[in-house]
Amino acid sequence: MNGLPERLGAEVSESYGDTTIDVAPGRWIELLTYARDDLGCAFFDWLTGVDDPPDGFLVVAHVYNQAAGRRLLLRTRVPREDPHLPSAVGVYRGANWHERETYEMFGVIFDDHPHLVPLLLPDGFEGHPLRKDFVLAARVAKAWPGAKEPGESGHGAPSRRKTLPPGVPADWGPPDA
């Protein structure tokens, strides 16, 4: 990788036979362009986010040089307080929907994206469901719809514990009776 670490301030590592390159967010577009133009990685495979508390989010892209059979994992970290990153759509057109999904699921804002609107969730959905601090509605304890708890049929079977699942705030769930 002729001159890449010096030029971009990149960290290059090898893992399981693949190369991973990490750069600062301000060098993201330079890295993607370098991978496409100088390393021949013309095939854009995917892009996603990884919630990495407490500091921020990793944005990860996977590109491929088909002729050489070489894969690259490209990464950068954006802060949780201000998760902005330049859009990769100008370098890889295929990044469009991947950035929209990452925006919707993690809240990472891709500056200069041509159409950064929600892709998968219903209209009016609030929050970013793949963030680790997002409380899923399915984890909220709900009142049992029957007259009795399971096992309380009068046959002497023990009732289950009445506790909230891990990670659910104490003020969620059925009111105490």
C-alpha positions as CSV (number, residue, x, y, z in Angstrom):
1,M,0.0,0.0,0.0
2,N,2.3,2.6,-1.4
3,G,2.3,5.6,0.9
4,L,-1.2,5.2,2.3
5,P,-0.5,5.4,6.0
6,E,1.7,8.5,5.6
7,R,-0.7,10.3,3.3
8,L,-3.9,9.6,5.2
9,G,-2.7,9.1,8.7
10,A,-4.2,5.6,8.4
11,E,-3.7,2.6,10.6
12,V,-3.4,-0.6,8.6
13,S,-3.9,-4.1,10.2
14,E,-4.3,-7.6,9.0
15,S,-6.9,-10.0,10.5
16,Y,-7.9,-13.4,9.2
17,G,-6.2,-12.7,5.8
18,D,-8.0,-9.5,5.2
19,T,-6.7,-5.9,5.4
20,T,-8.4,-3.3,7.6
21,I,-7.7,0.4,7.2
22,D,-8.8,2.9,9.9
23,V,-8.8,6.7,9.3
24,A,-10.1,9.8,10.9
25,P,-13.5,11.0,9.6
26,G,-12.0,13.9,7.7
27,R,-10.0,11.4,5.6
28,W,-12.9,9.1,4.9
29,I,-13.5,10.2,1.3
30,E,-9.8,10.2,0.6
31,L,-9.6,6.6,1.8
32,L,-12.5,5.5,-0.3
33,T,-11.1,7.2,-3.4
34,Y,-7.7,5.7,-2.8
35,A,-9.2,2.2,-2.4
36,R,-11.1,2.6,-5.7
37,D,-8.5,4.4,-7.8
38,D,-5.1,3.2,-6.5
39,L,-6.0,-0.2,-5.1
40,G,-8.5,-1.2,-7.8
41,C,-11.4,-1.9,-5.4
42,A,-14.1,-0.9,-7.8
43,F,-16.7,-3.2,-6.3
44,F,-18.5,-1.7,-3.3
45,D,-20.0,-4.5,-1.2
46,W,-21.6,-2.9,1.9
47,L,-21.5,-0.1,4.5
48,T,-22.9,-0.1,8.0
49,G,-22.5,1.3,11.4
50,V,-21.4,-0.2,14.7
51,D,-22.5,1.3,18.0
52,D,-19.3,1.4,20.1
53,P,-20.2,3.1,23.4
54,P,-19.4,5.3,25.1
55,D,-17.5,7.2,22.5
56,G,-19.4,6.9,19.2
57,F,-20.0,4.8,16.1
58,L,-17.8,3.0,13.7
59,V,-18.7,3.4,10.1
60,V,-17.5,0.3,8.2
61,A,-17.3,-0.2,4.4
62,H,-16.3,-3.4,2.6
63,V,-14.8,-3.0,-0.9
64,Y,-13.3,-5.6,-3.2
65,N,-10.8,-5.8,-6.1
66,Q,-12.3,-8.5,-8.3
67,A,-9.2,-8.9,-10.5
68,A,-6.8,-9.4,-7.6
69,G,-9.4,-11.2,-5.3
70,R,-8.5,-8.7,-2.5
71,R,-11.0,-7.5,0.1
72,L,-10.6,-4.3,2.2
73,L,-12.4,-3.3,5.3
74,L,-12.4,0.5,5.6
75,R,-13.4,2.1,9.0
76,T,-13.7,5.4,10.7
77,R,-15.2,6.5,14.0
78,V,-17.7,9.4,14.4
79,P,-18.5,10.8,17.9
80,R,-21.9,10.1,19.5
81,E,-22.6,13.8,20.2
82,D,-22.1,14.8,16.5
83,P,-22.2,11.8,14.3
84,H,-21.5,13.4,10.9
85,L,-19.5,11.9,8.0
86,P,-19.1,12.9,4.4
87,S,-21.3,10.8,2.0
88,A,-19.5,8.1,0.0
89,V,-22.1,8.3,-2.8
90,G,-19.8,10.4,-4.9
91,V,-17.1,7.7,-4.8
92,Y,-19.3,4.6,-4.8
93,R,-22.9,5.1,-6.1
94,G,-23.9,1.8,-4.4
95,A,-23.3,3.4,-1.0
96,N,-26.6,5.3,-1.3
97,W,-29.0,2.9,0.3
98,H,-26.4,1.7,2.8
99,E,-25.9,5.2,4.1
100,R,-29.7,5.7,4.3
101,E,-30.0,2.6,6.4
102,T,-27.1,3.5,8.6
103,Y,-28.6,7.0,9.1
104,E,-32.0,5.5,10.0
105,M,-30.7,2.7,12.3
106,F,-27.8,4.5,14.0
107,G,-28.4,8.2,13.5
108,V,-25.1,8.8,11.6
109,I,-25.7,11.8,9.3
110,F,-24.0,11.6,5.9
111,D,-23.3,15.1,4.8
112,D,-24.1,15.9,1.1
113,H,-26.0,12.7,0.6
114,P,-28.4,13.2,-2.3
115,H,-31.5,11.8,-0.5
116,L,-30.9,11.1,3.2
117,V,-34.4,10.0,4.2
118,P,-35.6,6.9,6.1
119,L,-35.6,3.7,4.1
120,L,-37.0,0.9,6.2
121,L,-39.0,2.1,9.3
122,P,-42.6,3.3,9.2
123,D,-43.3,7.0,8.9
124,G,-43.1,8.8,12.3
125,F,-40.8,6.2,13.9
126,E,-38.7,7.9,16.6
127,G,-35.2,6.9,17.6
128,H,-32.5,4.7,16.1
129,P,-33.2,1.0,16.8
130,L,-29.7,-0.4,16.4
131,R,-28.2,1.9,19.0
132,K,-27.4,0.0,22.2
133,D,-29.2,2.6,24.3
134,F,-32.5,2.1,22.4
135,V,-35.1,0.3,24.5
136,L,-37.0,-2.1,22.3
137,A,-40.8,-2.2,22.8
138,A,-40.7,-6.0,22.9
139,R,-38.6,-5.8,26.1
140,V,-41.3,-3.9,28.0
141,A,-43.2,-6.0,30.4
142,K,-46.9,-6.1,29.6
143,A,-49.8,-7.1,31.8
144,W,-50.9,-10.7,31.2
145,P,-54.2,-10.7,29.3
146,G,-55.8,-13.5,31.3
147,A,-57.4,-13.2,34.7
148,K,-54.5,-15.0,36.3
149,E,-50.8,-15.4,35.8
150,P,-49.6,-18.6,34.1
151,G,-49.5,-21.3,36.7
152,E,-52.1,-19.6,39.0
153,S,-54.9,-21.9,37.9
154,G,-55.6,-23.1,41.5
155,H,-53.7,-26.3,41.0
156,G,-50.9,-25.3,43.2
157,A,-48.4,-24.5,40.4
158,P,-45.9,-21.7,41.3
159,S,-46.3,-18.4,39.6
160,R,-43.4,-16.9,37.6
161,R,-41.4,-14.0,39.0
162,K,-42.8,-10.6,38.3
163,T,-39.7,-8.6,37.3
164,L,-38.8,-6.5,34.3
165,P,-36.4,-7.8,31.7
166,P,-32.8,-6.5,31.9
167,G,-32.4,-3.0,30.5
168,V,-36.0,-1.9,30.9
169,P,-36.5,1.2,32.9
170,A,-38.3,0.8,36.2
171,D,-41.2,3.1,35.2
172,W,-42.1,0.9,32.2
173,G,-44.5,-1.9,32.4
174,P,-47.8,-2.6,34.2
175,P,-48.7,-0.5,37.2
176,D,-48.3,-2.3,40.5
177,A,-51.6,-3.8,41.7
